[in-house]
Amino acid sequence: MRKKFITNLLFLLVLNFLIKPFYILGIDAEIINRVGAETYGLYFSLFNFSFLFNIFLDFGINNFNTKNIAQNEHLLSKYFSKIFSLKLLLVVGYVLLILCAGFLWGYSEYDLGLLFILALNQGLVAIILYLRSNLGGSQMFFKDSIISVLDRFLMIVICSILLWGNITNKPFEIEWFVYAQTISYGITLLMALFWVWKKSTYVKIKFNQLFSMAIIRQSMPYALLILLMTFYYRSDSVMLEKMLDDGRVQAGYYAQAYRFFEAGNMVAYLFSVLLLPIFSKMIKARESIVDLVDISFKIMFSGALILSVLCFQFGDEIMSWRYHDISSQSSALFSVLMFCFVCISSTYIFGTLLTANGDLKLLNVLAGVAVMVNIGLNLILIPKWQALGSAVASLITQIIVSITQIMVSKKRFDLRITFKWVIQFMVFTLGVFLIAYFSHLHISNWVAAMLVFAFMSSILALIIRMIPMRRMIQVIKYE
């Protein structure tokens, strides 16, 4: 299992580092510059508004399905057609719900039109994620990796043509971006569906009411967890847009920083995609997960800390380089959000472990507390600090969640935190901050300083074995 995790993780990382950074820094950032912070802020707010109701697309079925297919692969052929039919019905209900909620929230006719297309896109994504849960649960990680980046690759191709292909004299419109998403998701869905159908021996699209209700009842704890997590992940920009007079502009500034955070988050999410089926299978087989947790957490923490400190030290330069319209708070906002990434990265290890173990009640209680803390802090901090207030609220919430999950996992699985382990993490953290400070201080060209920092920090991680390269090579060669 460790070999399967490491080899597939390396493949996933290569694919995502080739595709997603270019999408975020090249395509998405350029679109923000073309349409302006206010227009993109509206899109970002509507996008996150559509996310708040994502539970009605999923009901926790994806996580439930991944865990069960990993432990009982024969269920793919038995369940696929019935669950796929249910997902199609959920998409229709979700789109209608989103439009009603948007109307009651007070969105204009133009806003509702854009929200409708975004809701359709979310429906396509939900079906893709369900198909991926079958690929991952069946340990088809290579194909799942391809699907994980295909939509972004297609977005790069389509948006590059629209942005720089000189096919029209009209300024770039945010609607073009949304329609490009629709095309990309549609093609990705068809590819994923083809691979899953090949794996499943029985395919017949027919809705089964009794089966659907049974699946929804079993997956309800997963559904509640997703709902609560979505609220404390996605409510910030929605609250910004409604609470402030210049809410759309502030949501736009928040989106600028958030896109970098999301770029890192996309990579971190890959760990959970791989680890959920692997943890589930190991727990059922009563295999020790201690070594895998240690390897995955050290790799995740090392990468997350290096990226976060880089954005903290070079925040002014990065934001000024990539965006035309920034606020006086942009650098601070950027830094705070990127430190949220360190906390969220640990959640992708320990939250996934607890999910695989079936500790849904505990995770739901924790997520419920996180929602109350996050919304309460937003209500207090947004009027004082605007977009920065939302970022600070997120950071405090994520610290609470990540520390709690680590402590619970330690108790559940007898994970030992030794003195040597603590010293290793402290030395690495201090070393990364010192390398960042001296790189910025002594190298005048900020790009060169940033590259030196990233290289030296990676070397430090290898030297003190935060990235356990020798153990990884041994696992690949001999396991």
TAFEN-V412620 format. One record per residue. N is the residue number from 1. SS is DSSP state (hx for helix, st for strand, lp for the rest). NEAR is the number of other C-alpha atoms within 10 Angstrom. Layout:
BEGIN
n ss near
N SS NEAR
N SS NEAR
END
This chain:
BEGIN
n ss near
1 lp 15
2 hx 18
3 hx 17
4 hx 15
5 hx 17
6 hx 19
7 hx 16
8 hx 19
9 hx 21
10 hx 11
11 hx 14
12 hx 22
13 hx 16
14 hx 11
15 hx 17
16 hx 23
17 hx 14
18 hx 12
19 hx 18
20 hx 21
21 hx 17
22 hx 17
23 hx 21
24 hx 20
25 hx 15
26 hx 15
27 hx 21
28 hx 19
29 hx 19
30 hx 19
31 hx 19
32 hx 23
33 hx 15
34 hx 18
35 hx 15
36 lp 18
37 hx 26
38 hx 19
39 hx 18
40 hx 23
41 hx 27
42 hx 24
43 hx 23
44 hx 23
45 hx 27
46 hx 24
47 hx 20
48 hx 21
49 hx 25
50 hx 25
51 hx 21
52 lp 22
53 lp 21
54 lp 23
55 hx 22
56 hx 21
57 hx 26
58 hx 27
59 lp 25
60 lp 24
61 hx 24
62 hx 23
63 hx 25
64 hx 22
65 hx 25
66 hx 29
67 hx 27
68 hx 22
69 hx 25
70 hx 26
71 hx 21
72 lp 13
73 lp 16
74 lp 13
75 hx 16
76 hx 25
77 hx 17
78 hx 14
79 hx 17
80 hx 23
81 hx 20
82 hx 20
83 hx 24
84 hx 19
85 hx 16
86 hx 23
87 hx 23
88 hx 18
89 hx 13
90 hx 19
91 hx 23
92 hx 15
93 hx 14
94 hx 23
95 hx 24
96 hx 12
97 hx 16
98 hx 24
99 hx 18
100 hx 12
101 hx 16
102 hx 19
103 hx 14
104 hx 9
105 hx 11
106 lp 11
107 lp 15
108 lp 11
109 hx 11
110 hx 9
111 hx 15
112 hx 19
113 hx 14
114 hx 19
115 hx 24
116 hx 19
117 hx 17
118 hx 26
119 hx 27
120 hx 18
121 hx 23
122 hx 24
123 hx 25
124 hx 23
125 hx 20
126 hx 23
127 hx 23
128 hx 21
129 hx 20
130 hx 24
131 hx 27
132 hx 27
133 hx 28
134 hx 28
135 hx 26
136 hx 26
137 hx 30
138 lp 24
139 lp 19
140 lp 17
141 hx 22
142 hx 16
143 hx 16
144 hx 26
145 hx 23
146 hx 17
147 hx 20
148 hx 22
149 hx 20
150 hx 22
151 hx 22
152 hx 22
153 hx 17
154 hx 20
155 hx 22
156 hx 22
157 hx 14
158 hx 20
159 hx 22
160 hx 15
161 hx 12
162 hx 18
163 hx 19
164 hx 9
165 lp 10
166 lp 9
167 lp 9
168 lp 10
169 lp 6
170 lp 7
171 lp 10
172 lp 15
173 lp 14
174 hx 18
175 hx 14
176 hx 14
177 hx 18
178 hx 16
179 hx 16
180 hx 19
181 hx 23
182 hx 21
183 hx 17
184 hx 21
185 hx 24
186 hx 16
187 hx 15
188 hx 22
189 hx 23
190 hx 11
191 hx 17
192 hx 24
193 hx 18
194 hx 11
195 hx 17
196 hx 22
197 hx 16
198 hx 10
199 hx 15
200 lp 17
201 lp 11
202 lp 14
203 lp 16
204 lp 10
205 lp 14
206 lp 12
207 lp 17
208 lp 13
209 hx 11
210 hx 8
211 hx 14
212 hx 16
213 hx 12
214 hx 11
215 hx 20
216 hx 19
217 hx 15
218 hx 15
219 hx 19
220 hx 19
221 hx 21
222 hx 25
223 hx 26
224 hx 21
225 hx 23
226 hx 21
227 hx 25
228 hx 22
229 hx 19
230 hx 19
231 hx 22
232 hx 23
233 hx 19
234 hx 18
235 hx 21
236 hx 26
237 hx 30
238 hx 21
239 hx 20
240 hx 28
241 hx 22
242 hx 15
243 hx 16
244 lp 16
245 lp 10
246 lp 13
247 hx 22
248 hx 25
249 hx 23
250 hx 23
251 hx 31
252 hx 28
253 hx 28
254 hx 29
255 hx 25
256 hx 27
257 hx 23
258 hx 21
259 hx 17
260 hx 19
261 hx 23
262 hx 18
263 hx 18
264 hx 23
265 hx 20
266 hx 15
267 hx 20
268 hx 24
269 hx 17
270 hx 17
271 hx 22
272 hx 20
273 hx 23
274 hx 23
275 hx 24
276 hx 27
277 hx 27
278 hx 26
279 hx 27
280 hx 25
281 hx 21
282 hx 18
283 hx 16
284 hx 12
285 lp 10
286 lp 9
287 lp 11
288 lp 12
289 lp 17
290 hx 13
291 hx 11
292 hx 18
293 hx 18
294 hx 17
295 hx 19
296 hx 22
297 hx 21
298 hx 19
299 hx 17
300 hx 21
301 hx 23
302 hx 23
303 hx 21
304 hx 25
305 hx 22
306 hx 23
307 hx 19
308 hx 23
309 hx 23
310 hx 26
311 hx 26
312 hx 22
313 hx 19
314 lp 20
315 hx 21
316 hx 17
317 hx 13
318 hx 17
319 hx 20
320 hx 14
321 hx 9
322 hx 16
323 lp 18
324 lp 15
325 lp 16
326 lp 18
327 lp 15
328 lp 8
329 lp 15
330 hx 20
331 hx 22
332 hx 18
333 hx 25
334 hx 28
335 hx 23
336 hx 23
337 hx 27
338 hx 30
339 hx 24
340 hx 23
341 hx 23
342 hx 27
343 hx 22
344 hx 23
345 hx 26
346 hx 25
347 hx 25
348 hx 23
349 hx 26
350 hx 24
351 hx 25
352 hx 23
353 hx 25
354 hx 23
355 hx 21
356 hx 25
357 lp 19
358 lp 16
359 lp 15
360 hx 19
361 hx 14
362 hx 15
363 hx 24
364 hx 20
365 hx 13
366 hx 18
367 hx 23
368 hx 19
369 hx 16
370 hx 24
371 hx 20
372 hx 15
373 hx 17
374 hx 25
375 hx 20
376 hx 12
377 hx 18
378 hx 27
379 hx 17
380 hx 14
381 hx 18
382 hx 21
383 hx 14
384 hx 11
385 hx 14
386 lp 21
387 hx 30
388 hx 25
389 hx 22
390 hx 29
391 hx 29
392 hx 23
393 hx 25
394 hx 26
395 hx 22
396 hx 16
397 hx 24
398 hx 25
399 hx 18
400 hx 15
401 hx 21
402 hx 20
403 hx 15
404 hx 17
405 hx 21
406 hx 18
407 hx 12
408 hx 18
409 hx 18
410 hx 15
411 hx 10
412 hx 12
413 hx 14
414 lp 10
415 lp 17
416 lp 11
417 lp 9
418 lp 9
419 hx 8
420 hx 9
421 hx 12
422 hx 11
423 hx 11
424 hx 15
425 hx 18
426 hx 12
427 hx 13
428 hx 22
429 hx 18
430 hx 10
431 hx 16
432 hx 23
433 hx 19
434 hx 14
435 hx 21
436 hx 24
437 hx 17
438 hx 12
439 hx 22
440 hx 21
441 hx 11
442 hx 10
443 lp 13
444 lp 10
445 lp 10
446 hx 16
447 hx 14
448 hx 13
449 hx 22
450 hx 19
451 hx 13
452 hx 17
453 hx 25
454 hx 21
455 hx 14
456 hx 17
457 hx 26
458 hx 17
459 hx 14
460 hx 19
461 hx 26
462 hx 15
463 hx 13
464 lp 13
465 lp 18
466 lp 24
467 lp 23
468 lp 17
469 hx 15
470 hx 10
471 hx 12
472 hx 15
473 hx 14
474 hx 11
475 hx 16
476 hx 14
477 hx 9
478 hx 7
479 lp 10
END
